[in-house]
Amino acid sequence: MSRIFAPCASGIGIVLLAGTALAASDPAAAPPFVVPVSPDGVQRTTVILDSYSYQPNHLVVEAGKPVELTLTSVTTITPHNFIIKDLAPGLSVEQDVSAGKTATVKFTPPQRGFYTIYCDKRLWPMPSHRDKGMEGALEVR
């Protein structure tokens, strides 16, 4: 972690800790979350959509078993979405979630692999939410 000293108008310096926010949003920093299988055979969990992040941001599921994700947006103004697009194995998931709302997405991952989860929302001409770090991973075992 590096420190940056920034002078301000009052003559008092402010110390900023660079890298702290990056470490918090780094998908490798959080351990993978293995989605539990319900008695009915469906893999279910809740994913929180916050300001430019998914929690958990690394989901582990089993191939060939249905997945049901409850997507809950905790932002109050900004809408998000949950996208997985990998057409080679036939995995295409896209679900919009309005600010402060909940939506459910259901899919069955056809084969093992590692897939990127992302939000492509953006306010023109600003960078997309994905560009701001709203990205995660779906690991299919």
C-alpha positions in Angstrom: 0.0 0.0 0.0 1.4 3.4 -0.9 0.7 6.7 0.7 0.2 9.9 -1.1 0.5 13.3 0.7 -1.9 15.9 -0.8 -1.7 19.5 0.4 -5.1 21.2 0.8 -6.2 24.9 1.0 -6.0 25.1 4.8 -2.3 24.1 4.7 -3.1 20.8 6.5 -2.1 17.7 4.5 -4.3 14.8 3.8 -2.8 11.3 3.7 -4.5 9.0 1.1 -4.0 5.3 1.2 -3.7 4.2 -2.4 -4.6 0.7 -3.2 -7.1 0.1 -0.3 -10.2 0.4 -2.5 -8.6 -1.7 -5.2 -7.8 -4.5 -2.8 -11.4 -4.5 -1.6 -12.9 -4.8 -5.1 -10.3 -7.4 -6.3 -12.2 -10.7 -7.0 -9.1 -12.6 -6.0 -9.2 -11.0 -2.5 -12.5 -12.7 -1.5 -12.7 -16.5 -1.2 -15.0 -18.3 -3.7 -18.5 -19.0 -2.5 -19.8 -22.5 -3.1 -23.5 -22.2 -3.8 -25.4 -24.8 -1.8 -27.7 -27.3 -3.4 -31.2 -27.3 -2.0 -33.1 -30.5 -1.3 -34.9 -30.1 -4.6 -31.6 -30.1 -6.5 -31.5 -26.4 -7.3 -28.4 -24.4 -6.4 -29.7 -21.2 -4.7 -28.2 -18.1 -3.2 -28.5 -14.3 -3.0 -26.2 -11.9 -4.7 -26.0 -8.3 -3.5 -25.5 -5.7 -6.3 -23.9 -2.6 -4.7 -22.1 0.4 -6.1 -19.9 -1.3 -8.7 -19.6 -4.7 -7.0 -21.3 -8.1 -6.5 -21.2 -9.9 -3.2 -20.2 -12.6 -3.4 -18.3 -11.9 -6.5 -17.0 -15.4 -7.1 -19.7 -18.1 -7.3 -19.0 -21.8 -7.6 -21.7 -24.1 -9.0 -22.0 -27.6 -10.4 -22.5 -28.2 -14.2 -25.8 -29.6 -15.3 -27.7 -28.6 -12.1 -30.2 -25.6 -12.1 -29.1 -22.4 -10.5 -31.4 -19.8 -9.0 -29.9 -16.5 -8.0 -31.8 -13.8 -6.1 -30.3 -10.5 -7.2 -30.8 -7.7 -4.7 -29.7 -4.2 -5.5 -28.9 -2.1 -2.4 -28.2 1.1 -4.4 -30.9 3.8 -4.1 -30.5 5.5 -7.5 -28.4 3.4 -9.8 -29.8 0.4 -11.7 -27.6 -2.6 -12.4 -27.6 -5.8 -14.3 -26.2 -9.3 -14.0 -24.7 -10.6 -17.3 -22.9 -13.8 -18.2 -22.3 -14.3 -22.0 -20.3 -17.1 -23.3 -22.1 -18.4 -26.4 -19.7 -21.3 -27.1 -21.1 -23.5 -24.3 -24.5 -21.9 -24.6 -24.4 -19.9 -21.5 -26.2 -16.5 -21.9 -27.7 -14.9 -18.8 -28.9 -11.3 -18.6 -31.1 -9.8 -15.8 -31.7 -6.1 -15.1 -32.2 -5.1 -11.5 -33.7 -1.6 -10.7 -32.2 0.4 -7.9 -33.5 -0.9 -4.5 -35.2 -3.9 -6.1 -34.9 -7.6 -6.3 -35.0 -9.9 -9.3 -34.5 -13.7 -9.8 -32.5 -15.3 -12.5 -32.6 -19.0 -13.4 -30.2 -21.0 -15.6 -28.4 -24.3 -15.9 -24.7 -24.1 -16.7 -24.2 -26.7 -19.4 -20.5 -27.4 -18.9 -17.5 -26.8 -16.6 -15.6 -23.6 -17.1 -14.8 -20.1 -15.7 -17.2 -17.4 -16.8 -17.1 -13.6 -16.2 -20.1 -11.9 -14.5 -20.5 -8.2 -15.2 -22.7 -5.2 -15.3 -22.7 -3.2 -18.5 -24.9 -0.3 -17.3 -23.5 3.2 -17.9 -24.4 6.8 -17.8 -23.2 8.3 -21.1 -20.4 9.5 -21.5 -19.1 7.9 -18.2 -17.4 4.5 -18.1 -19.5 1.4 -17.7 -20.1 -0.2 -14.3 -17.8 -3.0 -15.6 -15.1 -0.5 -16.3 -15.5 0.7 -12.7 -14.9 -2.8 -11.4 -18.4 -4.3 -11.3 -17.2 -7.8 -12.4 -17.2 -11.2 -10.8 -16.8 -14.8 -11.7 -18.9 -17.9 -12.1 -16.9 -21.1 -11.7 -18.7 -24.2 -12.9 -17.3 -27.5 -11.7 
